[in-house]
Amino acid sequence: MKKWICGGLLILLIMAVAVAGFIYNSNISDNQDMPESLVVVSPHPTEFIIPLIQEFEGEIGINVEIISCGTTEAIESITNDSNIDVLWGGSLLSVGPYKDSFYPYVSLNRAVYKSVFS
């Protein structure tokens, strides 16, 4: 049971780092200024994500607005609201049909993830 909990926390940490890296890299390229804020929509419980968001804000220096809602409402927000920057959560089954609403992204560390999780 401990392995599942540790594995789950590791996956969530990797996802948080990947999102931070993506945002950092996409905003630094072409000499653009860092955004002052970021809007994250998530079906995760707020008591789970708030500490991670606070750590992100402290390390990266970007304020984060959290919109907490179910996966269906989160996807509706993304497809109808251009102010949403990141979806944090949801499953491939629920998000997959809306892949055209997301920017493609492949982590620079993909080979590392594959070696760790294969």
N, C-alpha and C positions, 0 to 999 in steps of 0.2 A: 504494500500500500504506500509506503514511504517513497518507493521508486516512482510511482505514478504521480504523487504530489510534487516531488522534486522535478520530474520530467515536465509536468504541466507548468510549473513556475519558470523553468528554464525556457520553455517555448514562449511564454508570455514576455519574459525579459528580452529574448531575442527579437520578438515582434516589436517591442517598444524601442529597442536600439535601432532596428531596421527603419521604423517610421521616423525616428529622430535623424538618422543618417540621410534618409531620402529627403526630408524637409531641408536639412542643412545643405546637402549637395545641390538640390534643385534651386535653392534660393541664392547660393553663392555663385553658381555658374553665371556667366555673362556679366559679372561684376554687379549683380543686383544686390540691393540692400536686403538685410534680413527683415522678415515681416515682424511687426510689433505684436501680432496676436495670431492665434491659430484656433479654428473652430473644429472640435472633435465631437462627432456623434457616435454614441456607443450604447449597445444593449447590456454591457457589463454592469454589475452593481457598483454604485458610486463609491462605496466604502472600499472596494478593491482598487479602483483606478485613481482615486484622488491622491494617495501617496506617490504613485508612479508619475502622475502628472506634475505634482509639486517638485519631484526630483528633476524631471525634464525641464521645468521652468527655471529651476535653480542652476542647472548645468548649462542649458542652451541660452537662457535669457529671453525666451519668448513666452508671453502670457497665453494661457490656454483657456478657452471657454468650452465647457463640457455640456453637451446636450445629451441627457440620459433618456433613453426610450427603447422600445422593443426593436427587434431587427427589421420588421416590416416598416415601421414608422421611420427608422433610420434610413432605409433604402429610399423611401418616398421623399425624405428630406434631401437626400443627395440628388435624386433625379429632378426635383422641383426647385432646389435652392442652390444657387451658385456660390453662396457664402460658406458652405460646408467644405472644409479642407480635407478631413480624414475620417474614414469609417474605421473604428477600432472594435472589431468583433464580427459576429455573424459567421455562418458556416458557408462552405462552398455551395451547398445545395440552395441556400437562400439568396446568396449574393451572385452566384454564377450567371443566372439569366440576365443580370444587369451589368455584365462586364464592360459593356460599351460606355457606361457612366463613369468608369475609372481609367486613370492613366496607367499604361503598362509600366511595370517596374520589376526588375530583376536585381536582387541584392548583389553588391560587389563581393559579398561573402558567401555566395551560393555554394561554392565548392566545399567550404568549411561545413556548412549546414548539412550537406549531403553526406560528408564523411562522418559526422557526429551521429546522424540519425539513420544511417543505413546499416 
